[in-house]
Amino acid sequence: MVLFFLSWMLGGTLYAQNVTVSGVVTDEQTKEGVIGASVLVKGTTTGTIADFEGNFSFKAPLGAEIVVSAVGYADYTF
């Protein structure tokens, strides 16, 4: 795995059927944030791009698979 999640958490309410997905995309070797990594709900265009420190946050359906990708890195699904 080339991409490593320093942290991520899911939170939200069940009645809304959406949760907040947030965390930091980091390089496994350097531990630095991956700028511009794409973080999307698998098979959709719902998601976001990591900021200058690798941080991201967006709303996703409860139980959705999340795919992280960046140029020069292997994709990571969780």
Residue frames relative to the residue before (quaternion, step in Angstrom):
aa qw qx qy qz dx dy dz
M 1.0000 0.0000 0.0000 0.0000 0.00 0.00 0.00
V 0.2549 -0.7747 0.5618 0.1388 3.52 -0.79 0.99
L 0.7135 0.3759 -0.2475 0.5370 3.57 1.07 -0.68
F 0.0783 -0.7906 0.6073 0.0051 3.53 -0.98 0.86
F 0.2738 -0.7538 0.5724 0.1710 3.54 -0.91 0.86
L 0.3599 -0.7315 0.5450 0.1958 3.51 -0.60 1.21
S 0.7814 -0.1433 0.1028 0.5987 3.52 1.00 -0.82
W 0.1113 0.7552 -0.6451 0.0325 3.52 -1.25 0.48
M 0.0105 -0.7964 0.6047 0.0038 3.51 -1.13 0.55
L 0.2678 -0.7301 0.6061 0.1671 3.49 -1.23 0.57
G 0.1062 0.7832 -0.6061 0.0895 3.54 -0.97 0.84
G 0.3572 0.7302 -0.5334 0.2339 3.54 -1.16 0.41
T 0.5164 -0.6226 0.4846 0.3330 3.49 -1.28 -0.20
L 0.5348 -0.6576 0.4371 0.3008 3.52 -1.02 0.81
Y 0.6485 0.5424 -0.3438 0.4088 3.57 0.93 -0.73
A 0.6636 0.4960 -0.3082 0.4675 3.60 1.12 -0.52
Q 0.2920 -0.7889 0.4832 0.2428 3.59 1.24 -0.44
N 0.6425 0.4289 -0.3427 0.5345 3.58 1.20 0.47
V 0.1338 -0.7684 0.6212 0.0762 3.53 -1.18 0.64
T 0.4400 -0.6467 0.5404 0.3102 3.55 -1.24 0.36
V 0.1431 -0.7589 0.6325 0.0597 3.54 -0.83 1.06
S 0.1500 0.7941 -0.5748 0.1286 3.60 -0.68 1.03
G 0.2360 0.7676 -0.5730 0.1638 3.53 -1.19 0.50
V 0.4511 -0.6434 0.5406 0.3005 3.51 -1.32 -0.41
V 0.2437 -0.7367 0.6121 0.1526 3.57 -0.89 0.95
T 0.0218 0.8194 -0.5703 0.0533 3.58 -0.63 1.11
D 0.5145 -0.5915 0.5188 0.3410 3.54 -1.27 0.47
E 0.4993 -0.6998 0.4280 0.2789 3.56 -0.76 1.06
Q 0.7169 0.4490 -0.2591 0.4663 3.60 0.99 -0.75
T 0.7823 0.3424 -0.1817 0.4877 3.59 0.78 -0.98
K 0.3251 -0.7683 0.4775 0.2756 3.58 1.27 -0.44
E 0.4876 0.6452 -0.4402 0.3902 3.59 1.24 0.36
G 0.5909 -0.5815 0.4293 0.3584 3.57 -1.19 0.59
V 0.3506 -0.7111 0.5710 0.2133 3.56 -1.11 0.75
I 0.2910 -0.7842 0.5301 0.1387 3.56 -0.32 1.30
G 0.8544 0.1835 -0.1329 0.4676 3.58 -0.96 0.87
A 0.3409 0.7257 -0.5268 0.2821 3.61 1.17 0.35
S 0.3663 -0.7198 0.5512 0.2093 3.56 -1.02 0.84
V 0.0496 -0.7802 0.6235 -0.0074 3.59 -0.84 1.03
L 0.0972 0.8335 -0.5241 0.1451 3.57 -0.27 1.32
V 0.5019 -0.5605 0.5478 0.3659 3.51 -1.33 0.36
K 0.5331 -0.6669 0.4172 0.3114 3.58 -0.73 1.09
G 0.8440 0.1811 -0.1642 0.4774 3.54 -0.95 1.01
T 0.7046 0.3926 -0.2599 0.5309 3.60 1.27 0.19
T 0.4655 -0.6275 0.5234 0.3400 3.53 -1.34 -0.18
T 0.4392 0.6850 -0.4562 0.3602 3.58 1.29 0.27
G 0.5028 0.6353 -0.4741 0.3448 3.55 -0.72 1.05
T 0.3592 -0.7131 0.5598 0.2217 3.52 -1.24 -0.54
I 0.4212 -0.6469 0.5683 0.2848 3.51 -1.42 -0.08
A 0.4925 -0.6594 0.4812 0.3019 3.59 -0.97 0.85
D 0.4626 -0.6947 0.4834 0.2642 3.58 -1.05 0.79
F 0.7896 -0.3494 0.2329 0.4475 3.60 -1.30 -0.23
E 0.7217 0.3742 -0.2402 0.5306 3.58 1.24 -0.28
G 0.5959 -0.5925 0.3459 0.4173 3.58 1.31 0.11
N 0.4697 0.6899 -0.4314 0.3425 3.61 1.29 0.06
F 0.0402 0.7837 -0.6197 0.0159 3.55 -1.17 0.64
S 0.0569 0.7730 -0.6312 0.0295 3.56 -1.28 0.43
F 0.2262 0.7546 -0.5955 0.1574 3.58 -0.96 0.90
K 0.5009 -0.6296 0.5032 0.3154 3.56 -1.30 0.29
A 0.0003 -0.7888 0.6132 -0.0423 3.56 -1.02 0.89
P 0.6001 -0.5533 0.4195 0.3972 3.59 -1.17 0.44
L 0.5875 -0.5822 0.4371 0.3533 3.56 -1.10 0.74
G 0.8303 0.2105 -0.1737 0.4860 3.60 -0.83 0.99
A 0.4417 0.7102 -0.4521 0.3100 3.61 1.25 0.03
E 0.4282 -0.6493 0.5576 0.2899 3.55 -1.23 0.56
I 0.2067 -0.7759 0.5889 0.0915 3.56 -0.96 0.93
V 0.1450 -0.7844 0.6006 0.0544 3.57 -0.94 0.97
V 0.1365 -0.7689 0.6222 0.0544 3.55 -0.92 1.01
S 0.0817 0.7937 -0.5986 0.0713 3.57 -0.86 0.96
A 0.0406 0.7679 -0.6377 0.0451 3.52 -1.23 0.63
V 0.5927 -0.5752 0.4286 0.3662 3.55 -1.13 0.68
G 0.8093 0.2454 -0.2042 0.4931 3.57 -0.85 1.00
Y 0.7058 0.3959 -0.2474 0.5328 3.60 1.30 0.02
A 0.5076 -0.6010 0.5119 0.3451 3.56 -1.25 0.43
D 0.5285 -0.6108 0.4778 0.3453 3.59 -1.10 0.68
Y 0.1449 -0.7660 0.6219 0.0746 3.55 -1.21 0.63
T 0.1006 -0.7961 0.5960 0.0290 3.59 -0.82 1.02
F 0.0525 0.7842 -0.6177 0.0271 3.56 -1.01 0.84
